[in-house]
Amino acid sequence: MVTTRLGAASDQLASIEIEGLTKRFGAFTAVDNVSFKVRKGEVLGFLGPNGAGKSTTMRMLAGFMIPTAGTAHIEGHDVQTDSVAARRVLGYLPEGAPTYPEMSVEGFLRFCARVRGFSGSELTDRVDHALGLTTLQGVRLQAVETLSKGFKRRVGLAQALLHDPAVLVLDEPTDGMDPNQKHQVRKLIRSMAPDKAIIISTHILEEVDAVCTRAIVLSAGRIVADATPQELAGWHPSGELDEVFRALTMEGEAE
């Protein structure tokens, strides 16, 4: 097993700090003593095969699942003991992006903005800005349930951006999108990156090349690599990330 660490992430004040995060379901350990930090300006690709523990880790980071052990902090706020403050600075796009399907896109976003504490002209401005960022103006009056999977993901992304959070945790943000939609979302993530700490959970390796400054590979609930995409690619003679990914995750499955 090969693991490398980027010292820069720990040398500066981190927006995201995870230490010893563990989640067990009975005798099964889904996430096993995971630790890492992410600072402002980093886009971290969180990689791994299905069942590696990516979504479970992100749910614990977002405060939606209680860890068996370990801690997670967002902008200095413990996600368990100071959860309200942590969620105020977090934009979270969960797997599946649950919405109220009978609502219109605009109606759903206005509802989310009210929950966030916005009202009046500020609420309207926030919603309009989120619609513009995610290119949803053309379907703003359409019921969410009538949208394609790709458009529904963009609605979920829009709600995560409403309050301009310092930290974004995005679980498979381009899932179900066509190539044009993926291009738009990746361009948006790159444009936001200098001002935020961003984690993207994905199994799409081209996404890592397109937007990530750093990548963590998870296998069987454990970190097996932490490096830049360029460094990871150099771990295989072919220079291909998919070859490195297979080698790392197959090794984890064999243990």
Buried (B, 14 or more C-beta within 10 A) or exposed (E): EEEEBBEEBEEEEBBBBBBEBBBBEEEEBBBBBBBBBBBBBBBBBBBBBEEBBBBBBBBBBBBEBEBBEBBBBBBEBBBBEBBEBBBBBBBBBBBEBEBEEEBBBBBBBBBBBEEBEBEEEEBBEBBBBBBEBBBBEEBBEBBBEEBEEBBBBBBBBBBBBBBEBBBBBBBBBBBBBEEEBBEBBBEBBBEBBEEBBBBBBBBBBEBBBBBBBBBBBBBBBBBBBBBBBEBBBEBBEEEEBEBBBEBBBEBBEEE
